[in-house]
Amino acid sequence: MSDEMNDEKAATRSKVRGRIGVDGAAPRWPRMRNLLIIAGDGVGVAVLIAALALIASHGSALDFMVAATGR
């Protein structure tokens, strides 16, 4: 019975090591993914702010369309 439990513990440890890494450090890809998501959100917000500022600087939608088409 104790051999069976030791085998289960060893299997669980190897699974955990595979997820965490051999030296105990967490893998860096999830962190990198999170940083890229945050950077992408920041760029998206900056583009939206720039678009709103451009639209607001021309007064109305008609003025914006006239300025955008150059007529």
C-alpha positions as CSV (number, residue, x, y, z in Angstrom):
1,M,0.0,0.0,0.0
2,S,2.8,2.5,0.8
3,D,4.6,1.7,-2.5
4,E,1.4,2.6,-4.3
5,M,1.1,5.9,-2.5
6,N,4.8,6.7,-3.1
7,D,4.3,6.0,-6.8
8,E,1.3,8.3,-6.9
9,K,3.3,11.1,-5.1
10,A,6.2,10.7,-7.5
11,A,3.8,10.9,-10.5
12,T,2.2,14.0,-9.1
13,R,5.6,15.6,-8.4
14,S,6.7,15.0,-12.0
15,K,3.6,16.6,-13.3
16,V,4.0,19.6,-11.2
17,R,7.7,20.0,-12.1
18,G,6.7,19.8,-15.8
19,R,4.3,22.7,-15.3
20,I,6.5,24.8,-13.1
21,G,9.9,24.1,-14.6
22,V,12.9,22.0,-13.4
23,D,14.4,24.7,-11.2
24,G,11.1,25.7,-9.6
25,A,10.7,28.9,-11.6
26,A,7.4,29.6,-13.3
27,P,7.5,29.6,-17.1
28,R,7.9,33.0,-18.6
29,W,5.5,32.7,-21.5
30,P,2.4,33.4,-19.5
31,R,4.1,36.6,-18.1
32,M,5.1,37.6,-21.6
33,R,1.6,37.0,-22.9
34,N,0.2,39.2,-20.2
35,L,2.6,42.0,-20.9
36,L,1.8,41.8,-24.6
37,I,-1.9,41.9,-23.9
38,I,-1.4,45.0,-21.7
39,A,0.7,46.7,-24.3
40,G,-1.8,46.0,-27.0
41,D,-4.6,47.4,-24.9
42,G,-2.5,50.5,-24.3
43,V,-2.0,51.0,-28.0
44,G,-5.7,50.4,-28.7
45,V,-6.6,53.1,-26.1
46,A,-4.1,55.5,-27.6
47,V,-5.5,55.0,-31.1
48,L,-9.1,55.6,-29.8
49,I,-8.0,58.8,-28.0
50,A,-6.3,60.0,-31.1
51,A,-9.3,59.3,-33.3
52,L,-11.6,61.0,-30.9
53,A,-9.3,64.0,-30.7
54,L,-9.2,64.2,-34.5
55,I,-12.9,64.0,-34.8
56,A,-13.5,66.5,-32.1
57,S,-11.1,69.0,-33.6
58,H,-13.2,69.3,-36.8
59,G,-16.5,70.0,-35.0
60,S,-19.0,67.7,-36.6
61,A,-19.1,64.5,-38.6
62,L,-19.7,66.4,-41.8
63,D,-16.7,68.7,-41.2
64,F,-14.6,65.6,-40.5
65,M,-15.7,63.9,-43.7
66,V,-14.9,67.1,-45.7
67,A,-11.5,67.3,-44.1
68,A,-10.8,63.6,-44.6
69,T,-11.7,63.7,-48.3
70,G,-9.9,67.1,-48.9
71,R,-12.9,68.7,-50.7
